[in-house]
Amino acid sequence: MGETLLQVKDLRVSYYTYAGEVQSVRGVSFDVDAGETLAIVGESGCGKSVTAKSVMGLIADPGQIKEGSQILFDGVNILDMTPKELRAYRGEKCAMIFQDALTALNPVMTVGRQLDEVFIRHRSMKRREARQASIQALKLVGVPSPERRYGDFPHELSGGMRQRVLIAMAFACDPKLIIADEPTTALDVTIQAQVLDVLKTMQRERNTSLILITHDLSVVAHMADTVYVMYCGRIVEKAPLR
C-alpha cells in the first residue's frame, strides 16, 4: 500500500421526493490508499452505489450531497470542482465500471467509436490515432479479434465481452482510481472469474486503486484487501479481508 489517495469524510446524500427527504447515505467515511482494493459490501438499497456515484461526482437532482461532506482526491475536494474540472477528473483520474454493460454502452454506436471518444476527449488524439489506441485497449483486456470487435455494436457481443469493453474504457486514460459497481452481476460463474482476473491483472500492472461495490462475498474474497460493510446508509463494520 502507498499513501492515501482518496478520503471520504462524513458523506451524507439525500434524495428529495414528493414524500419528503430520503437519507440514502448517512455519514460514511473511509480512506483508499494507492494500489489498494477496498470492497464495500451490503444488501441492495444500503447506499453502496450512491456512495460510488458521489465519488464520481454523478449525484443529480433530486439527489443532493449535504453540506459538511468531503470527498478529497489527492487532497482536492471534488465537491468544490467546476463542471469543467469534473469532466477532466472523470476518466483521467477516476473512472467507473457500471454493473450493466448493455445499458452503460450506447446501443447505436459501435464499441470502437465509444472507446475512441475517451481518447479524443482526454488525450486529444486524432480519429486515426484513437482507433489504434482503442484496438490496443481491447487487446489488453483479452477481447479476441479486437480489429473486428472494434466495429461491433454492444448487442453483438456476449455479456463477458461487453464487460471487458467497459474495463478497457475505464483503464484507457490510466486513472489512479477505478470504481467497479457490481461488475459481474449479470455474468455466469465461469465468465465472472475471467472478468475478475482481467480486472485484477490490469489493476496490478498499473498500480491502480480499486473500490469494489458488491454483495457477492466470493468476489470480495478473490479481490479485496479491506472490507467495509454498509447497512441502511451507514458503515457498520470494517476490517482487513482475513
DAPE-V392183 format. One record per residue. N is the residue number from 1. RES is the residue in one letter. SS is DSSP state (h for helix, s for strand, l for the rest). PHI is phi as a letter, one per 20 degrees, with the letter a starting at -180 (999 if undefined). PSI is psi in whole degrees, 0 to 359 (999 if undefined). Layout:
N_RES_SS_PHI_PSI + N_RES_SS_PHI_PSI
//
This chain:
1_M_l_999_152 + 2_G_l_d_209 + 3_E_l_f_165 + 4_T_s_f_127 + 5_L_s_e_316 + 6_L_s_c_134 + 7_Q_s_c_119 + 8_V_s_d_123 + 9_K_s_c_119 + 10_D_s_l_50 + 11_L_s_f_125 + 12_R_s_c_124 + 13_V_s_c_130 + 14_S_s_c_150 + 15_Y_s_d_131 + 16_Y_s_d_111 + 17_T_s_d_176 + 18_Y_l_f_337 + 19_A_l_e_0 + 20_G_s_o_194 + 21_E_s_e_132 + 22_V_s_d_115 + 23_Q_s_e_102 + 24_S_s_e_318 + 25_V_s_c_132 + 26_R_s_c_82 + 27_G_s_m_45 + 28_V_s_e_134 + 29_S_s_c_137 + 30_F_s_a_161 + 31_D_s_d_149 + 32_V_s_c_124 + 33_D_s_e_161 + 34_A_l_f_129 + 35_G_l_n_359 + 36_E_l_e_149 + 37_T_s_d_114 + 38_L_s_d_124 + 39_A_s_d_133 + 40_I_s_d_115 + 41_V_s_d_157 + 42_G_l_r_168 + 43_E_l_f_166 + 44_S_l_g_135 + 45_G_l_n_6 + 46_C_l_e_351 + 47_G_l_o_8 + 48_K_h_f_308 + 49_S_h_f_326 + 50_V_h_f_322 + 51_T_h_f_315 + 52_A_h_f_315 + 53_K_h_f_328 + 54_S_h_f_317 + 55_V_h_f_330 + 56_M_l_e_354 + 57_G_l_m_38 + 58_L_l_d_15 + 59_I_l_f_122 + 60_A_l_c_167 + 61_D_l_g_140 + 62_P_l_e_16 + 63_G_s_e_155 + 64_Q_s_b_131 + 65_I_s_e_124 + 66_K_l_f_156 + 67_E_l_f_143 + 68_G_l_n_342 + 69_S_l_f_145 + 70_Q_s_c_135 + 71_I_s_c_98 + 72_L_s_e_118 + 73_F_s_d_115 + 74_D_l_l_37 + 75_G_l_n_356 + 76_V_s_d_130 + 77_N_s_f_113 + 78_I_h_f_342 + 79_L_h_f_345 + 80_D_h_e_1 + 81_M_l_f_150 + 82_T_l_f_163 + 83_P_h_g_322 + 84_K_h_f_317 + 85_E_h_f_323 + 86_L_h_f_321 + 87_R_h_f_324 + 88_A_h_f_323 + 89_Y_h_f_316 + 90_R_h_f_120 + 91_G_h_o_309 + 92_E_h_e_320 + 93_K_l_d_327 + 94_C_s_b_133 + 95_A_s_c_160 + 96_M_s_c_138 + 97_I_s_d_114 + 98_F_l_e_162 + 99_Q_l_f_331 + 100_D_l_d_100 + 101_A_h_f_328 + 102_L_h_f_327 + 103_T_h_e_337 + 104_A_h_f_330 + 105_L_l_e_146 + 106_N_l_f_120 + 107_P_l_f_342 + 108_V_l_d_10 + 109_M_l_c_143 + 110_T_s_f_155 + 111_V_h_f_329 + 112_G_h_f_315 + 113_R_h_f_324 + 114_Q_h_f_323 + 115_L_h_f_320 + 116_D_h_g_319 + 117_E_h_g_324 + 118_V_h_f_312 + 119_F_h_f_324 + 120_I_h_f_317 + 121_R_h_f_314 + 122_H_h_e_339 + 123_R_h_d_3 + 124_S_l_l_38 + 125_M_l_e_154 + 126_K_l_f_164 + 127_R_h_g_319 + 128_R_h_f_319 + 129_E_h_f_318 + 130_A_h_f_322 + 131_R_h_f_315 + 132_Q_h_f_319 + 133_A_h_f_322 + 134_S_h_f_317 + 135_I_h_f_320 + 136_Q_h_f_321 + 137_A_h_f_319 + 138_L_h_f_322 + 139_K_h_f_320 + 140_L_h_f_328 + 141_V_l_e_10 + 142_G_l_n_22 + 143_V_l_f_121 + 144_P_l_f_148 + 145_S_l_l_60 + 146_P_h_f_329 + 147_E_h_f_323 + 148_R_h_f_318 + 149_R_h_f_335 + 150_Y_l_g_324 + 151_G_l_e_5 + 152_D_l_e_152 + 153_F_s_e_156 + 154_P_h_g_321 + 155_H_h_f_345 + 156_E_h_e_353 + 157_L_l_d_154 + 158_S_l_f_168 + 159_G_h_g_318 + 160_G_h_f_320 + 161_M_h_f_320 + 162_R_h_f_320 + 163_Q_h_f_324 + 164_R_h_f_323 + 165_V_h_f_317 + 166_L_h_f_321 + 167_I_h_f_318 + 168_A_h_g_318 + 169_M_h_f_319 + 170_A_h_f_320 + 171_F_h_e_358 + 172_A_l_g_319 + 173_C_l_d_19 + 174_D_l_l_55 + 175_P_l_f_159 + 176_K_l_f_337 + 177_L_s_c_132 + 178_I_s_d_134 + 179_I_s_d_119 + 180_A_s_d_108 + 181_D_s_e_101 + 182_E_l_l_57 + 183_P_l_f_348 + 184_T_l_c_18 + 185_T_l_g_315 + 186_A_l_e_12 + 187_L_l_d_151 + 188_D_l_f_169 + 189_V_h_f_319 + 190_T_h_f_313 + 191_I_h_f_323 + 192_Q_h_g_313 + 193_A_h_f_320 + 194_Q_h_f_315 + 195_V_h_f_318 + 196_L_h_f_322 + 197_D_h_f_319 + 198_V_h_f_314 + 199_L_h_f_316 + 200_K_h_f_319 + 201_T_h_f_313 + 202_M_h_f_318 + 203_Q_h_f_316 + 204_R_h_f_317 + 205_E_h_f_330 + 206_R_h_d_2 + 207_N_l_l_45 + 208_T_l_e_141 + 209_S_s_f_150 + 210_L_s_c_129 + 211_I_s_d_118 + 212_L_s_d_116 + 213_I_s_e_122 + 214_T_s_a_166 + 215_H_l_c_13 + 216_D_l_e_107 + 217_L_h_f_337 + 218_S_h_f_325 + 219_V_h_f_317 + 220_V_h_g_315 + 221_A_h_f_330 + 222_H_h_e_333 + 223_M_h_d_324 + 224_A_l_e_156 + 225_D_l_d_317 + 226_T_s_c_144 + 227_V_s_c_131 + 228_Y_s_d_134 + 229_V_s_d_125 + 230_M_s_d_146 + 231_Y_s_b_127 + 232_C_l_l_41 + 233_G_l_n_4 + 234_R_s_c_156 + 235_I_s_e_121 + 236_V_s_d_347 + 237_E_s_b_144 + 238_K_s_b_143 + 239_A_s_a_159 + 240_P_s_g_160 + 241_L_l_g_311 + 242_R_l_g_999
//
